Amino acid sequence: MLSPIEVTLIKALGVGNYSIEEAVRKSGMNRDAILKASYLLQEKGYAEVSTKVIRKYYLTSEGKEYLEKGLPEERLVKLLKEGVKDIGELQKKMGKKEFGIALGWLKKRGVVRIENGKLILLKDPKFEEKEILKAINEGREVEENKLKNLIKRKLVDYDEKKEIYIKINKIPEVELTEYIADLTPEVIKSGSWKDKEFLKYDVRIPSKEIFTAKIHPYERIIRECRKIFLDMGFTEIKGNYIQPAFWNFDALFQPQDHPAREMQDTFYLDKYVDLRDEVEKGFLDKVKETHENGWITGSTGWGGKWDVNKARQLVLRTHTTAITIHYLANNPEPPVKAFCIDRVYRRETIDATHLPEFDQLEGVVLDRNVGFRHLLGLLKEFFAKMGFEDVRFRPGYFPYTEPSVEPEVYVDGLGWVELGGAGVFRKEVTEPLGIKGRVLAWGLGIGRLAMLRLGMKDLRRLYLPDIGWLRAVPVIKR
């Protein structure tokens, strides 16, 4: 027994394969009615419903630029053929960024090698990418397997849409029977429902998706972390993105020649601050002596000459520890329980697990009678509330904590995953700032924690405007 919409659709279309748009034109029915009828016919073996993903590729602004003036590796090969081999001169002609891109790709393909500051061309390569860019720009078809590298290099992007197809396999011998589809007050009052059949509904047929507004899944996890620490009696603190190197490094007993302070790890500003407030509070002289000879902390310090000008330089904070240590310096009397969830910046190479800016969850506990076991217990409690039952701590090293650990959680399919660092602040950190008592401290990467919670493998997806993914992620109330 077929319903009216099934009969209408099957007679309008006939045997064949049709897109939803074709079915709408041929039958005069609306899209929802066609989908409903198609799934009903599929249940009865008269039709098949399938979905096809269609991608339309296009050039990004960078792809258009390279199509017009040539790929960086193409231009580098051209310069080499013209006799320009000195790396410094090549960088000057191309620019450091594009020279770096070109060199990376050519070395990967075994086209060049470096000898005594010179770049040697080993073979004459073919640049298939240029033809692919041209084909996409002209709207021609290109094999998808040839586009992977261009998409990875962000020279090509695509729009994606799903198309539903209905394949009618056979047309049954049917008669159009009058069914009551909607039981209205008028039908009941008139009695016209008597001696008539009611249309049967299959509740297993997919209904139309309705997308309601909801909080971004990453923001939900950040709010969850914030609530856990607020419930545990912590105070939330905030601070500036731009910090003096003094609070970002020196106050944390990080030596001025430490690799993390070099340009490859830190974003420096061409600005300096006078640190007048730190001088008035006596912090500057005590930190200076602690770095040079240990002051009265019992340490020998790092030796050498501590340079106040390095401490005065402004940086984009590399960790939110700059905020918590400044807060403790202004609130040195125990007890103190504070945390900070905010953005930090590092000169990281972008990949699936690293970004140049990311969110960090920083926390400190200042008290007289706390120790290492309290730190481990606190972190285990936090991870348990976040849904991670298997937690372990691996010994670690940080210039400002001793002992130091790196907390890890166990995730099925991934094994043990490290989520940050923690430890007890050294005397070289607390005593110059007048902090009284022991300080338990930790810094966790919320992005990586969110990846695990959401079952993701690429950190970058948290920040993409992917509406399909955002709609698909369920709202989970813990």
C-alpha positions as CSV (number, residue, x, y, z in Angstrom):
1,M,0.0,0.0,0.0
2,L,1.5,3.3,-1.1
3,S,0.6,6.8,0.2
4,P,-0.5,9.6,-2.1
5,I,2.9,11.3,-2.1
6,E,4.6,8.0,-3.0
7,V,2.3,7.4,-5.9
8,T,2.6,11.0,-7.1
9,L,6.4,10.9,-7.0
10,I,6.9,7.5,-8.5
11,K,4.5,8.2,-11.4
12,A,6.0,11.7,-12.1
13,L,9.6,10.4,-12.2
14,G,9.5,6.9,-13.6
15,V,12.5,4.5,-13.5
16,G,15.9,6.4,-13.3
17,N,18.2,8.4,-11.1
18,Y,17.3,11.9,-10.1
19,S,18.7,14.7,-8.0
20,I,16.3,16.4,-5.5
21,E,16.1,19.5,-7.8
22,E,15.1,17.3,-10.8
23,A,12.5,15.6,-8.7
24,V,11.0,18.9,-7.6
25,R,10.8,20.1,-11.2
26,K,9.2,16.9,-12.6
27,S,6.7,16.2,-9.8
28,G,5.8,19.7,-8.6
29,M,6.2,18.5,-5.0
30,N,8.2,20.4,-2.4
31,R,11.6,19.2,-1.2
32,D,10.4,17.8,2.1
33,A,7.5,15.9,0.6
34,I,9.9,14.3,-2.0
35,L,12.4,13.3,0.7
36,K,9.6,11.7,2.8
37,A,8.2,9.8,-0.2
38,S,11.6,8.7,-1.3
39,Y,12.5,7.2,2.1
40,L,9.1,5.5,2.2
41,L,9.7,4.0,-1.3
42,Q,13.1,2.9,-0.2
43,E,11.6,1.0,2.8
44,K,9.4,-0.9,0.4
45,G,12.2,-1.7,-2.1
46,Y,11.0,0.6,-5.0
47,A,13.8,3.2,-4.6
48,E,17.2,4.0,-3.3
49,V,18.3,7.3,-1.6
50,S,22.0,8.3,-1.7
51,T,24.0,11.3,-0.8
52,K,26.9,12.7,-2.9
53,V,29.4,15.3,-1.6
54,I,30.2,17.9,-4.3
55,R,33.3,20.1,-4.0
56,K,33.9,23.2,-6.0
57,Y,37.5,24.2,-6.0
58,Y,38.8,27.8,-6.3
59,L,42.1,29.7,-5.9
60,T,42.8,31.6,-2.7
61,S,44.2,35.2,-3.0
62,E,47.7,33.7,-2.5
63,G,47.0,31.1,-5.2
64,K,45.9,33.8,-7.7
65,E,49.1,35.8,-6.9
66,Y,51.3,32.7,-7.5
67,L,49.4,32.0,-10.8
68,E,50.1,35.5,-12.0
69,K,53.8,35.9,-10.9
70,G,54.9,32.2,-10.5
71,L,55.3,29.9,-7.6
72,P,58.1,30.8,-5.2
73,E,60.0,27.6,-6.1
74,E,59.6,28.4,-9.8
75,R,61.0,31.9,-9.3
76,L,63.9,30.5,-7.2
77,V,64.9,28.0,-9.9
78,K,64.7,30.8,-12.5
79,L,67.2,32.9,-10.4
80,L,69.5,30.0,-10.0
81,K,69.5,29.4,-13.8
82,E,70.4,33.1,-14.2
83,G,73.5,32.5,-12.0
84,V,72.3,34.0,-8.7
85,K,73.5,31.4,-6.1
86,D,74.3,33.3,-2.9
87,I,71.7,32.7,-0.3
88,G,71.8,36.2,1.0
89,E,71.3,37.7,-2.4
90,L,68.5,35.2,-3.2
91,Q,66.7,36.2,0.0
92,K,67.1,39.9,-0.9
93,K,65.6,39.4,-4.3
94,M,62.7,37.1,-3.2
95,G,62.1,38.1,0.4
96,K,62.9,35.9,3.3
97,K,59.4,34.4,3.6
98,E,59.0,33.3,-0.1
99,F,62.6,32.2,-0.2
100,G,62.0,30.0,2.8
101,I,58.9,28.5,1.1
102,A,60.7,27.9,-2.2
103,L,63.8,26.4,-0.5
104,G,61.7,24.0,1.6
105,W,59.8,22.6,-1.4
106,L,62.8,22.3,-3.6
107,K,64.9,20.5,-0.9
108,K,62.0,18.2,-0.3
109,R,62.0,17.2,-4.0
110,G,65.8,16.9,-4.1
111,V,66.2,19.7,-6.6
112,V,68.8,21.8,-4.7
113,R,71.4,21.5,-2.0
114,I,73.3,24.1,0.1
115,E,77.1,24.3,-0.2
116,N,79.2,27.1,1.6
117,G,76.4,29.6,1.6
118,K,75.5,28.9,-2.0
119,L,72.5,27.1,-3.4
120,I,73.3,24.5,-6.0
121,L,70.6,23.4,-8.6
122,L,70.8,19.6,-9.0
123,K,68.2,19.1,-11.7
124,D,65.6,21.0,-13.8
125,P,62.2,20.4,-12.1
126,K,58.7,20.5,-13.7
127,F,56.1,22.6,-11.9
128,E,52.9,20.7,-12.4
129,E,51.3,22.9,-9.7
130,K,51.2,25.9,-12.0
131,E,49.1,24.0,-14.6
132,I,46.8,22.8,-11.9
133,L,46.3,26.4,-10.6
134,K,45.6,27.5,-14.2
135,A,43.0,24.7,-14.7
136,I,41.2,25.5,-11.5
137,N,41.1,29.2,-12.4
138,E,39.6,28.3,-15.8
139,G,37.0,26.1,-14.2
140,R,38.4,22.8,-15.6
141,E,38.2,19.5,-13.8
142,V,41.3,18.4,-11.8
143,E,41.9,15.0,-10.1
144,E,41.4,15.4,-6.4
145,N,44.6,13.5,-5.5
146,K,46.6,16.2,-7.3
147,L,45.1,19.0,-5.1
148,K,46.3,17.8,-1.6
149,N,49.5,19.8,-1.5
150,L,48.0,22.9,-3.0
151,I,45.2,22.8,-0.3
152,K,47.9,22.2,2.4
153,R,49.8,25.2,1.1
154,K,46.5,27.2,1.1
155,L,46.7,28.1,-2.5
156,V,43.5,26.2,-3.3
157,D,40.3,26.0,-1.2
158,Y,36.9,24.6,-1.8
159,D,33.2,24.9,-1.1
160,E,31.4,21.7,-0.2
161,K,27.8,20.8,-0.5
162,K,25.8,17.6,-0.3
163,E,23.4,16.5,-3.0
164,I,20.7,13.9,-2.4
165,Y,19.8,11.5,-5.2
166,I,16.7,9.3,-5.7
167,K,16.9,6.2,-7.8
168,I,13.6,4.6,-8.8
169,N,14.2,0.9,-9.4
170,K,10.7,-0.2,-10.5
171,I,7.1,1.1,-10.7
172,P,4.5,-1.1,-9.0
173,E,1.0,-1.6,-10.2
174,V,-0.8,0.7,-7.7
175,E,-4.1,2.6,-7.4
176,L,-4.4,5.9,-5.7
177,T,-6.2,5.4,-2.5
178,E,-7.6,8.2,-0.5
179,Y,-6.1,8.3,3.0
180,I,-6.6,10.7,5.9
181,A,-3.1,12.2,6.4
182,D,-4.1,15.0,8.9
183,L,-6.8,14.5,11.5
184,T,-8.2,18.0,11.8
185,P,-11.1,19.3,14.0
186,E,-13.2,19.7,10.8
187,V,-12.6,16.0,9.7
188,I,-13.6,14.8,13.2
189,K,-16.8,17.0,13.4
190,S,-18.0,16.2,9.9
191,G,-17.5,12.4,10.4
192,S,-15.8,12.2,7.0
193,W,-13.1,10.0,8.6
194,K,-15.5,7.1,8.9
195,D,-14.9,4.2,6.4
196,K,-11.6,5.7,5.4
197,E,-8.1,4.6,5.9
198,F,-5.5,6.5,7.9
199,L,-2.0,7.2,6.5
200,K,0.6,5.2,8.4
201,Y,3.7,7.1,9.6
202,D,7.2,5.5,9.9
203,V,8.9,7.2,12.8
204,R,12.3,5.8,11.7
205,I,12.4,8.0,8.6
206,P,14.9,10.9,9.1
207,S,13.2,14.2,9.7
208,K,14.3,17.6,8.6
209,E,17.3,18.9,10.6
210,I,16.7,21.9,12.8
211,F,19.8,23.8,13.9
212,T,19.4,25.9,17.0
213,A,21.9,28.4,18.4
214,K,24.4,27.1,20.9
215,I,27.7,28.0,22.5
216,H,30.8,27.1,20.6
217,P,32.1,23.7,21.9
218,Y,35.5,25.1,22.7
219,E,33.9,28.0,24.7
220,R,31.8,25.4,26.6
221,I,35.0,23.6,27.7
222,I,36.6,26.9,28.8
223,R,33.5,27.7,30.8
224,E,33.5,24.2,32.3
225,C,37.2,24.7,33.4
226,R,36.4,28.1,34.9
227,K,33.4,26.7,36.9
228,I,35.5,23.8,38.3
229,F,38.1,26.2,39.8
230,L,35.5,28.7,41.0
231,D,33.7,25.8,42.7
232,M,37.0,24.9,44.3
233,G,37.3,28.3,45.9
234,F,39.7,30.0,43.5
235,T,39.7,33.6,42.4
236,E,39.9,34.3,38.6
237,I,42.4,37.0,37.6
238,K,43.3,38.7,34.3
239,G,46.2,40.7,32.9
240,N,47.6,42.4,29.9
241,Y,48.6,40.5,26.7
242,I,51.7,42.7,26.6
243,Q,54.1,42.2,29.5
244,P,57.5,43.5,30.5
245,A,60.1,40.7,30.0
246,F,60.7,41.2,33.8
247,W,57.4,39.6,34.7
248,N,57.3,37.2,31.8
249,F,60.9,35.8,32.4
250,D,63.1,37.5,35.0
251,A,60.7,37.4,38.0
252,L,60.4,33.6,37.2
253,F,64.2,33.1,37.5
254,Q,64.4,32.4,33.8
255,P,68.0,33.3,32.8
256,Q,68.4,36.1,30.3
257,D,70.3,33.8,27.9
258,H,67.6,31.1,28.1
259,P,66.7,29.8,24.5
260,A,62.9,30.5,25.2
261,R,63.8,34.2,25.3
262,E,65.3,34.2,21.9
263,M,63.4,35.7,18.9
264,Q,62.4,32.3,17.6
265,D,60.2,31.6,20.6
266,T,59.1,35.1,21.7
267,F,57.3,38.0,20.0
268,Y,59.2,41.1,21.1
269,L,57.9,44.6,20.7
270,D,60.2,47.5,19.8
271,K,59.1,49.2,23.1
272,Y,60.5,49.4,26.6
273,V,59.0,50.2,30.0
274,D,60.6,52.0,32.9
275,L,59.6,49.4,35.7
276,R,59.2,52.3,38.1
277,D,56.7,50.5,40.3
278,E,59.0,47.4,40.5
279,V,61.9,49.6,41.6
280,E,59.9,51.3,44.3
281,K,58.9,47.9,45.7
282,G,62.5,46.7,45.7
283,F,61.8,43.9,43.3
284,L,64.3,44.9,40.7
285,D,67.5,44.8,42.9
286,K,66.5,41.6,44.6
287,V,65.8,39.8,41.3
288,K,69.0,41.1,39.9
289,E,71.1,39.8,42.8
290,T,69.2,36.4,42.7
291,H,70.1,36.0,39.0
292,E,73.7,37.0,39.5
293,N,74.6,35.3,42.8
294,G,71.5,33.8,44.4
295,W,71.0,36.7,46.9
296,I,69.9,35.2,50.2
297,T,68.0,32.2,48.7
298,G,70.8,29.7,49.2
299,S,71.2,29.5,45.4
300,T,74.3,30.4,43.4
301,G,72.2,32.1,40.8
302,W,72.9,32.0,37.1
303,G,76.1,34.0,37.2
304,G,77.1,36.7,34.7
305,K,75.7,40.2,34.5
306,W,71.9,40.7,34.7
307,D,70.8,43.4,32.2
308,V,67.9,45.6,33.3
309,N,67.3,46.7,29.7
310,K,66.4,43.1,28.7
311,A,63.9,43.1,31.6
312,R,62.4,46.4,30.4
313,Q,61.6,45.1,26.9
314,L,57.9,44.5,26.2
315,V,56.8,41.1,24.9
316,L,53.6,39.3,23.9
317,R,53.3,37.1,27.0
318,T,54.5,33.5,26.3
319,H,52.5,32.1,29.3
320,T,49.9,33.3,31.8
321,T,52.4,32.7,34.6
322,A,53.4,36.3,34.0
323,I,49.9,37.2,35.3
324,T,49.9,34.9,38.3
325,I,53.4,35.8,39.6
326,H,52.6,39.5,39.4
327,Y,49.4,38.8,41.3
328,L,51.3,36.9,44.0
329,A,53.8,39.8,44.3
330,N,51.0,42.1,45.0
331,N,49.2,39.6,47.3
332,P,52.2,38.0,49.1
333,E,50.3,36.9,52.3
334,P,48.8,33.4,52.3
335,P,46.3,32.0,51.7
336,V,45.9,32.8,48.0
337,K,44.1,30.6,45.4
338,A,44.0,32.1,42.0
339,F,43.7,31.0,38.3
340,C,43.8,32.6,34.9
341,I,42.4,31.4,31.6
342,D,43.6,33.5,28.7
343,R,45.5,33.7,25.4
344,V,49.3,33.4,25.1
345,Y,51.7,33.8,22.2
346,R,54.7,31.9,20.9
347,R,56.6,31.7,17.6
348,E,55.5,28.2,16.9
349,T,55.4,26.5,13.6
350,I,51.7,25.8,12.8
351,D,50.8,22.1,12.7
352,A,48.1,19.8,14.1
353,T,49.2,20.3,17.7
354,H,50.9,23.7,17.8
355,L,49.7,27.3,17.1
356,P,51.4,30.6,17.6
357,E,48.5,31.7,19.9
358,F,46.6,29.5,22.2
359,D,44.7,29.4,25.5
360,Q,46.4,28.4,28.8
361,L,44.9,27.6,32.1
362,E,47.2,28.8,34.8
363,G,46.7,28.4,38.6
364,V,48.6,29.0,41.8
365,V,48.0,28.1,45.5
366,L,50.0,30.1,48.1
367,D,49.9,28.7,51.7
368,R,52.3,27.8,54.5
369,N,51.5,24.1,54.9
370,V,51.1,22.9,51.3
371,G,53.4,20.6,49.4
372,F,53.9,18.5,46.3
373,R,51.3,15.9,47.2
374,H,48.7,18.6,47.5
375,L,49.6,19.8,43.9
376,L,49.2,16.3,42.5
377,G,45.9,15.8,44.3
378,L,44.5,19.1,43.1
379,L,45.4,18.3,39.5
380,K,43.9,14.8,39.7
381,E,40.7,16.3,41.1
382,F,40.5,18.8,38.2
383,F,41.1,16.1,35.5
384,A,38.6,13.8,37.1
385,K,35.9,16.6,37.0
386,M,36.8,17.0,33.3
387,G,36.2,13.3,32.6
388,F,39.8,11.9,32.7
389,E,40.0,9.2,35.2
390,D,43.5,7.8,34.4
391,V,46.1,10.5,35.3
392,R,49.8,10.2,35.9
393,F,52.7,12.6,36.4
394,R,56.0,12.4,34.6
395,P,59.1,14.3,36.0
396,G,59.8,17.5,34.2
397,Y,62.0,20.6,34.2
398,F,61.1,24.3,34.4
399,P,63.5,27.1,35.5
400,Y,61.0,28.4,38.1
401,T,59.7,25.2,39.8
402,E,61.3,22.4,41.7
403,P,60.1,19.7,41.9
404,S,58.4,19.8,38.4
405,V,56.1,17.4,36.7
406,E,54.2,17.1,33.4
407,P,50.6,15.7,34.0
408,E,49.4,13.1,31.5
409,V,46.0,11.6,30.9
410,Y,45.2,8.3,29.2
411,V,43.0,8.4,26.1
412,D,41.8,5.3,24.3
413,G,43.4,5.1,20.9
414,L,46.0,7.7,21.7
415,G,47.6,6.4,24.9
416,W,49.2,8.8,27.4
417,V,48.9,12.5,26.4
418,E,50.8,15.3,28.1
419,L,48.7,18.4,28.9
420,G,51.0,20.9,30.5
421,G,53.5,21.5,33.3
422,A,53.3,22.0,37.1
423,G,55.5,22.3,40.2
424,V,56.4,24.2,43.3
425,F,57.9,27.6,42.8
426,R,61.6,27.8,43.8
427,K,62.8,30.2,46.5
428,E,64.6,32.1,43.8
429,V,61.1,33.1,42.5
430,T,59.2,33.7,45.7
431,E,61.7,35.3,48.1
432,P,62.8,38.3,45.9
433,L,59.2,39.2,45.5
434,G,58.4,38.9,49.3
435,I,56.0,36.0,48.8
436,K,55.5,34.3,52.1
437,G,54.9,30.5,52.0
438,R,55.0,27.8,49.4
439,V,53.4,28.2,45.9
440,L,52.0,25.4,44.0
441,A,51.7,26.3,40.3
442,W,50.5,24.7,37.0
443,G,49.9,25.7,33.4
444,L,47.7,23.6,31.2
445,G,47.0,23.8,27.4
446,I,43.2,24.1,27.1
447,G,43.3,23.6,23.4
448,R,44.9,20.2,23.7
449,L,42.5,19.3,26.5
450,A,39.5,20.4,24.2
451,M,40.9,18.2,21.4
452,L,40.8,15.1,23.6
453,R,37.3,15.9,24.9
454,L,35.9,16.5,21.4
455,G,37.7,13.6,19.8
456,M,39.7,15.8,17.4
457,K,43.2,15.2,15.9
458,D,43.9,18.7,14.6
459,L,44.0,21.7,17.0
460,R,43.4,24.1,14.1
461,R,39.9,22.8,13.7
462,L,38.9,24.5,16.9
463,Y,39.2,27.9,15.2
464,L,37.9,27.2,11.7
465,P,34.5,28.6,10.7
466,D,33.3,25.1,9.8
467,I,29.5,25.4,10.2
468,G,28.9,21.8,9.4
469,W,31.2,20.6,12.2
470,L,29.8,23.2,14.7
471,R,26.3,22.0,13.9
472,A,27.3,18.3,14.3
473,V,29.0,18.6,17.7
474,P,26.4,17.7,20.3
475,V,25.7,19.8,23.4
476,I,26.8,17.6,26.2
477,K,25.7,18.5,29.8
478,R,28.0,16.9,32.3
